[in-house]
Amino acid sequence: MTTPPWEPPDLLEPHRTKRPAWVRILCFVGAGVFFLLGVLGWLIPLVSGIPFYIVALVLLGMASDRVLAWINRLERKLPVGWRQLLRRGLRKIPSERIRRRFRLPDEDDA
């Protein structure tokens, strides 16, 4: 078995400093709101619930080091092709502030 030519880094960067309690609480509340919107997305078939679940997981990762490590561990289990596809999709997010939250390769690296 050969090593893949491109092994991407973890998707979410670890926290450099401890976040204040109010930021963590806001992230937990935001994650709960987006999770409920995801459930509503499944009940009301106007909008898919999957993007809301993804945002909820990212917010949980921002609030908790344990959840962040869990997300990175699950993402490492994906095949390399899927990981590249995930990063290409995340690169299309219009907000630079949200994109900075992820470790995304440059256009020429992908």
C-alpha positions in Angstrom: 0.0 0.0 0.0 1.4 3.4 -1.0 1.3 6.6 0.9 -1.0 9.2 -0.7 0.8 12.1 -2.4 -1.1 14.7 -0.4 -1.9 14.2 3.2 -4.0 17.3 4.3 -3.6 18.8 7.8 -6.4 18.7 10.4 -9.5 20.5 9.3 -9.9 22.7 12.4 -6.9 24.5 14.0 -6.4 23.9 17.7 -7.1 26.8 20.0 -3.9 28.8 20.9 -5.4 30.3 24.0 -8.3 29.5 26.3 -11.5 31.2 25.2 -13.4 33.4 27.6 -16.4 31.8 29.2 -18.9 34.2 27.5 -17.5 33.2 24.0 -17.8 29.5 24.8 -21.4 30.0 26.1 -22.3 31.9 22.9 -20.8 29.1 20.8 -22.8 26.5 22.7 -26.0 28.5 22.3 -25.3 29.1 18.6 -24.6 25.4 18.1 -27.9 24.6 19.8 -29.8 27.0 17.6 -28.2 25.7 14.4 -28.9 22.1 15.5 -32.6 23.0 15.9 -32.6 24.7 12.5 -31.1 21.5 11.1 -33.9 19.5 12.6 -36.4 21.9 11.2 -34.7 21.6 7.8 -35.5 17.9 7.9 -39.1 18.5 9.0 -39.8 21.3 6.6 -38.3 20.2 3.2 -37.5 23.8 2.1 -33.9 23.8 3.1 -31.7 20.8 3.8 -30.6 20.4 7.4 -27.1 19.3 6.7 -25.5 22.8 6.4 -27.0 23.7 9.8 -25.5 20.6 11.3 -22.1 21.4 9.9 -22.2 25.0 11.3 -23.4 23.5 14.7 -20.4 21.2 14.8 -18.0 24.0 13.9 -19.4 26.1 16.7 -19.1 23.2 19.1 -15.5 22.8 18.0 -14.9 26.5 18.7 -16.3 26.1 22.2 -14.7 22.8 23.2 -11.3 21.3 22.7 -12.7 17.8 23.1 -15.2 18.3 20.3 -12.5 19.9 18.1 -10.3 16.9 18.5 -13.2 14.6 17.7 -14.1 16.5 14.5 -10.4 16.3 13.4 -10.2 12.6 14.2 -13.4 11.8 12.2 -12.2 13.9 9.3 -8.8 12.1 9.2 -10.7 8.8 8.7 -12.2 10.0 5.4 -10.4 9.0 2.2 -8.0 11.6 0.9 -10.2 12.3 -2.2 -13.1 13.1 0.0 -11.0 15.3 2.3 -9.8 17.3 -0.8 -13.4 17.6 -2.0 -14.4 18.9 1.4 -11.7 21.5 1.4 -12.7 22.6 -2.1 -16.2 23.1 -1.0 -15.2 25.0 2.1 -13.0 27.3 0.0 -16.2 28.4 -1.8 -17.7 29.9 1.4 -18.0 33.7 0.7 -17.0 34.9 4.2 -13.2 35.2 4.7 -13.7 35.2 8.5 -15.4 31.8 8.4 -12.8 30.4 5.9 -10.0 31.4 8.3 -11.4 29.0 10.8 -10.4 26.0 8.6 -7.0 24.9 7.4 -7.5 25.2 3.6 -4.8 24.7 1.0 -4.1 27.4 -1.6 -5.7 27.1 -5.0 -2.5 25.7 -6.5 -2.0 23.1 -3.8 -5.4 21.4 -4.4 
